[in-house]
Amino acid sequence: MGSRRNNTFTRWIGDMVDDTKGLVDDILDRAADVEEAVTDSSPITNELTTLASAIEDLTATVNRLAQLQSAATAATAASAVPDGPLPASAVPDGPLPAAPAAVASAARTAQAATRATASVAKATTSAKKKAAPASKPAAKRK
C-alpha cells in the first residue's frame, strides 16, 4: 500500500515549467542584448551630427539656387534686360533662410532607426549562435 505510482501528468507539468523557465531566460538575454546595442550609440551620434550638418548645407544651397532661378525667371519675363546681368533687385541680399528643422530631424530619425535595427540584428544573430550549442536538457524529476 505504500508503493509510489509513476505520475506522468505531474512529470509533464514539471517539464512544461522547466521549458517555460528556459524560454523566459532566453527572452531576457536577448532583451539585454537589444538594450545594450541601442544604448551604445556614440559612433552613431557622430555620424548623425555630420549628416545633419551636410543636409542643412545642401538645403541652404538648394534654397539659394531656387531663389536665383526665380529671380532670373522674373527678370526674363519682364524683359527689362534681355542680354545682360541680372538687376541688383533680382539678386537676394543677405543670408538665405535655413533649412526647415523637419528635414534635419527626419533624416536623423531615419538614420538612427536604420543603425539601431542593424546593430540589434547583429546582436541577436550573435546571441543565437552562442546560445545554440549551450542548450541543456531539462532536468528530470524523480
Secondary structure, DSSP 8 states (H G I E B T S, - for coil): -------HHHHHHHHHHHHHHHHHHHHHHHHHHHHHHHH--HHHHHHHHHHHHHHHHHHHHHHHHHHHHHHHHHHHHHTSSTTS---GGGS--S------HHHHHHHHHHHHHHHHHHHHHHHHHHHHHHHTTT--------
